[in-house]
Amino acid sequence: MTSLDSTPPAPVAPGVIIAAPASGSGKTTVTLALLRAFSRAGVKVASAKIGPDYIDPAYHRAGIGVAGEPSCVNLDSWAMQAGTFSNLVHKVSENADLVICEGVMGLFDGALTQKAIGNGSTADAAARTGWPVILVVDARGQAQSAGALIEGFVRHRQDINVAGVIFNRVGSGRHARTLRAAAEQSGVIVLGCLPRDSALALPERHLGLVQAGEHDSLEAFMDNAAGIAATALDLDALQKIARPTGLRTPFRDPASQDSSGPPPLGQTISIARDDAFAFTYPAMLDQWQAQGAALHFFSPLGDESPDADADAVYLPGGYPELHVGRLAGNDKFISGVRDAAARGAAVYGECGGYMVLGDALTDGDGHTHQMIGLLPLRTSFAVPKLHLGYRRAETLTATPLGAAQTKFTGHEFHYASIIGEGPGQALFQVSNAAGDAQGNAGLVVGGVAGSFMHLIDRVIDGASAP
């Protein structure tokens, strides 16, 4: 059982949340510029990202740019139990001077859910953490009207504090003066104006930004963005706005059975990690290690095979569709995963990993490639279709994830379509954030299992759950 600490929390770093009225306003660029600028100034800065996201946190880690710093944590008011959320807030706040947390979508945007609170929005995370909000406003195409926009966001919810604003993509000094005057009526602090500059744009692809590891000039981008931020923004004022969280830390033994998150798949877990399989949550891997699992990593793109002594193999999501021809020809990788399954190791795939465990994958050009063939599954990108949303899932049979009827929260985000699935036992019974049934999902064949869903947290009976 989870109990709450009745003593005052230990001192933790103050934090702020970088939010925006809408997606595309420049939250990520501003966050990265701030992380690098503070880090270069000698501030021990830590980062967090609201919502299910693998790509932005990798940029955050590059932005901080200090070896040995803790990984960026994801915070999710819909998918995480209260204890999981609080523990991660405190984890990121320890041993830091300042926490910069990047929001998701627009400030108040979240899932359509039956719950009164906890829809996964940035505003919900701000209310829970108590971190003040810095609003990034894209100033293209507006001037005095920005004042009305800011005032509306300040007044919309009384349980959050919109304390500052950064104007982005500002056209001129005159434009900046007009925007500052327009913001005066809202009572928020104008922290500065960032110019329109193509050098501040990040490359994108169909699931969001190009991965940090694929950005050839990332360090130059970070340093340039930090230089602009240090000149254009009032970093001292931003630090003064930051506040420590009021959340208390639940007592929870990470080795116990009521620990949050998906359980470790085995005692020695071989995990695929490269540009094709990059979508893992560091907090989940940290918890697996805390529960005694040994983690080893291998590169399918490098034609590496899982460790011969691993009792579990994990193929996470990523972009296998961009490398499918290369993966199909990597015999050592394919035979290694097949050998692991044959000797009785648990083999589990999420999203991209699920597709690669199947029989065949058709790329965006219509070419079909043979995959590992451990699951009766054929998928295709020939006609891309977005599948997106939060999911609740319950296992239909015993797997390394737990006994039948083990419950999880997660998310689905992919453009692949299933053109053939089965026969075989379904892995999950699934519903969406609103509670609407989505049918069965995934497959289990012997010790091999997978689905398109990325798991976030385990729902523990008797605990505060989404």
Helices and strands as residue ranges (DSSP letters): E 3-4, E 15-19, H 27-40, E 45-50, H 55-64, E 73-75, H 82-93, E 98-102, H 122-129, E 133-138, H 145-156, E 162-170, H 173-183, G 184-186, E 189-195, G 198-200, E 204-205, E 208-209, G 212-214, H 218-232, H 235-241, E 250-251, E 268-272, H 282-290, E 294-298, E 312-315, G 320-322, H 324-328, H 331-342, E 346-350, H 352-357, E 360-362, E 368-370, E 377-380, E 387-395, E 407-414, E 417-421, E 428-432, E 437-441, E 443-445, E 448-451, E 454-458
